Amino acid sequence: MIRGVRGATTVTEDSNDLVLQETKRLVEEMAKSNSILPEDIASVIISTTTDITSAFPARAVRGLEGWAYVPVMCTHEMDVPNALEKCIRLLMHVNTEKTQEEVQHIYLNNAVHLRPDLLK
């Protein structure tokens, strides 16, 4: 069964190093919390708010050991007034036996305000 695993984080400033660092941290936490191996992943979609332009977050994913062949794509979020700023969102499509209720969605930094109902 393919399930979607969601995650999000924020950065304090739009810098190449910080975008890559926080994306890596988010992906590693998502994988660890859900026992995900790279070969379990069908694809990953990463979006950023339009105020992040310094780096492609996908570079952080492709740089992880064993993740070079995971299909990853970046895009921008809709530019909605009063939305959370400097936010990186991730949707990982994973082959898993977990039920939707068992999937651990990960929200870090200021992104914890996006879906407090999913935090465990």
LINWO-V496603 format. One record per residue. N is the residue number from 1. RES is the residue in one letter. SS is DSSP state (A for helix, B for strand, O for the rest). PSI is psi in whole degrees, -180 to 180 (none if undefined). BURIAL is 1 if it has 9 or more other ideal C-beta (glycine too) atoms within 8 Angstrom, else 0. Layout:
n: [N,N]
res: [RES,RES]
ss: [SS,SS]
psi: [PSI,PSI]
burial: [BURIAL,BURIAL]
This chain:
n: [1,2,3,4,5,6,7,8,9,10,11,12,13,14,15,16,17,18,19,20,21,22,23,24,25,26,27,28,29,30,31,32,33,34,35,36,37,38,39,40,41,42,43,44,45,46,47,48,49,50,51,52,53,54,55,56,57,58,59,60,61,62,63,64,65,66,67,68,69,70,71,72,73,74,75,76,77,78,79,80,81,82,83,84,85,86,87,88,89,90,91,92,93,94,95,96,97,98,99,100,101,102,103,104,105,106,107,108,109,110,111,112,113,114,115,116,117,118,119,120]
res: [M,I,R,G,V,R,G,A,T,T,V,T,E,D,S,N,D,L,V,L,Q,E,T,K,R,L,V,E,E,M,A,K,S,N,S,I,L,P,E,D,I,A,S,V,I,I,S,T,T,T,D,I,T,S,A,F,P,A,R,A,V,R,G,L,E,G,W,A,Y,V,P,V,M,C,T,H,E,M,D,V,P,N,A,L,E,K,C,I,R,L,L,M,H,V,N,T,E,K,T,Q,E,E,V,Q,H,I,Y,L,N,N,A,V,H,L,R,P,D,L,L,K]
ss: [O,B,B,B,B,B,B,B,B,B,O,O,O,O,O,A,A,A,A,A,A,A,A,A,A,A,A,A,A,A,A,A,A,O,O,O,O,A,A,A,B,B,B,B,B,B,B,B,O,O,O,O,O,O,O,O,O,A,A,A,A,A,O,O,O,O,O,O,O,O,O,B,B,B,B,B,O,O,O,O,O,O,O,O,O,O,B,B,B,B,B,B,B,B,B,O,O,O,O,O,O,O,O,O,O,B,B,O,A,A,A,A,A,O,O,A,A,A,O,O]
psi: [137,129,153,130,121,152,159,154,173,162,152,-23,155,87,145,-53,-43,-41,-47,-42,-48,-33,-45,-47,-43,-49,-44,-40,-39,-45,-45,-47,-22,10,48,130,152,-37,-11,-11,126,-43,165,131,128,130,152,155,159,-8,4,112,1,-21,157,114,-25,-28,-37,-39,-48,-22,-10,143,124,-4,5,-30,5,125,123,138,139,150,174,147,163,146,81,133,140,16,162,131,157,53,138,121,148,135,115,123,114,138,119,157,-4,147,166,-34,-25,-18,134,110,140,126,123,162,-140,-11,-12,-21,-12,-47,67,-22,-18,-7,135,none]
burial: [0,0,1,1,1,1,1,1,1,1,1,0,0,1,0,0,0,1,1,1,1,1,1,1,1,1,1,1,1,1,1,0,0,1,0,1,0,1,0,0,1,0,1,1,1,1,1,1,1,0,0,1,0,0,0,0,1,1,1,1,1,1,0,1,0,0,1,0,0,1,0,1,1,1,0,0,1,0,0,0,0,0,1,1,0,1,1,1,1,1,1,1,1,1,0,1,0,0,0,0,0,0,1,1,1,1,1,1,0,0,1,1,0,1,1,0,0,0,0,0]
